[in-house]
């Protein structure tokens, strides 16, 4: 599925406003959430608009799909990470 220019523009605006306020993991999860909402072709579109690797977005999708518990408040990484 091709993501049209209007949606890409909305994503760019959203990422420009939100991503600078998030840590690396939070950014990955936010990008993954957007990619999932877009469906087929979402990972490539989000990676392109956010100027990150598609691997980064896929990693975020895997983290969302894993069903693991969220990290404790104030933690950016799991213990030992």
C-alpha positions in Angstrom: 0.0 0.0 0.0 1.3 3.4 -0.9 1.0 6.0 1.8 -0.2 9.3 0.3 1.5 12.6 0.6 -1.2 14.1 3.0 -0.6 11.3 5.5 3.2 11.6 5.1 2.9 15.3 5.9 0.8 14.6 9.0 3.4 12.1 10.1 6.2 14.5 9.6 4.5 17.2 11.6 3.7 14.7 14.4 7.3 13.4 14.5 8.8 16.9 14.4 6.8 17.9 17.5 6.9 14.6 19.5 10.1 12.8 18.9 12.5 15.3 20.4 10.8 14.9 23.8 11.2 11.1 23.9 14.1 8.9 24.7 15.4 6.4 22.1 13.1 3.5 23.2 10.0 5.7 23.4 10.8 7.1 19.9 11.0 3.5 18.6 7.7 2.5 20.1 5.9 5.7 18.9 7.2 5.1 15.3 6.2 1.4 15.6 2.7 2.4 16.7 2.3 4.7 13.7 3.6 2.0 11.3 1.1 -0.6 12.7 -1.8 1.9 12.2 -0.8 2.4 8.6 -0.8 -1.3 7.9 1.1 -2.8 4.9 3.9 -0.4 3.8 3.7 1.4 7.1 7.2 0.5 8.3 8.8 1.9 5.1 6.7 5.0 5.1 7.4 5.8 8.8 11.1 5.1 8.4 11.3 7.4 5.4 9.3 10.3 7.0 11.2 10.0 10.3 14.5 9.5 8.6 15.4 6.4 10.6 16.2 2.9 9.5 13.3 0.5 8.7 15.1 -1.9 11.1 14.6 0.6 13.9 10.8 0.7 13.2 10.6 -3.1 12.9 12.4 -3.5 16.2 9.8 -1.2 17.8 7.0 -3.3 16.3 8.6 -6.4 17.7 8.8 -4.8 21.1 5.1 -3.9 20.9 4.2 -7.4 19.8 6.3 -9.1 22.4 3.7 -8.5 25.2 6.4 -7.7 27.7 5.5 -5.5 30.7 6.3 -1.8 30.3 9.5 -0.6 32.0 9.3 0.8 35.5 8.8 4.6 35.7 12.2 6.4 35.2 13.8 3.5 33.4 14.9 3.6 29.7 16.4 0.1 29.6 15.7 -3.2 31.2 17.9 -4.3 34.1 21.3 -5.4 32.7 20.8 -3.4 29.5 
